[in-house]
Amino acid sequence: MTEFTIRESTVEDVPEFARVRAIVTPWQGASVATQVNWFRNASPAAKALRLCAEVDGRIAGFGNCGLNVTTSQVGACDVGVMVVPEFRGRGIGGALLDRFEAHLRSVGGLRARGGVAEGPGLDWVKARGYELGASERFSVVDPQVLPPLPATPDGVTVVSLAEITPEAAHELDTAAFADEPGDVPYDGMSFTDFMTRVWNGPDLDKYVSVVAIVDGMAVSSVLLDVNRETGWSMSGGTGTLPAYRGRGIAKLLKSVSLRRAAEVGVTAAYTSNDYSNAPMLAINDWLGYRVTDTQWACLKDLA
């Protein structure tokens, strides 16, 4: 068994984490600056713990855990572990996960949720007491190649995210995603967290991200993170207020946003969707997205 040591991660580790994420989860191609922002601006209420494992001074695995601060579900918490492919099968992932579960119990965590891709990881999490929950698909499209732009529904005006206030964007995010499919209900993030982690995120492109306005009110939005160095983008969410769904607004916004992404040099636009979200999957299939990965939620009672 390979000897390894576990220590708390520091912000100086983030560039190495970014390199590994680009290999293991290419849909998570956020810039190093954005990943540093994630690290530095985790909500204090999450009581997060970040650890990494080293073998001969090299990072062999890393992860984090914390309470879920976007839900009212008592004791809901998140955990994630990633092991560098060449170091798998040596007990590193299990050692990290044990530390994370112990920490979550100590801060009031009752039910942990993580994510695992199809493959050997499914058996690994099941063996550690996790059950599979909702499934999510990751897909990508080249925004240089899109179907014709849909017609704009009556009464709808499309503006860039930069043309609305962060308060309006936060209010729309909270209301539009309240019924998002998944294992844990989303009740919104605090305005402070929204500002630091979303609005002021280094990759959030407020020109490529677009909003639909009806009667002076923001009713739908598409947020897009763009890494211009790599030509990568990742959807930060497409959300529409319930009263305005079924009118073709989201389809229009996605089409406009992707065209703007192409303008700024994006060649690989990623998104993720719960497999039960049929309306959004239909829009993305129409746009030409192709599936690249499937990930399952994995859940475990920690009591």
PyMOL commands that set and color helices and strands:
alter all, ss='L'
color gray80, all
select helices_A, chain A and resi 11-24+32-40+44-46+85-87+92-106+120-127+161-163+166-176+191-199+242-244+249-263+278-287
alter helices_A, ss='H'
color red, helices_A
select strands_A, chain A and resi 5-8+49-55+58-67+76-83+111-117+131-141+156-160+210-214+217-227+232-240+268-274+290-301
alter strands_A, ss='S'
color yellow, strands_A
deselect
rebuild
show_as cartoon
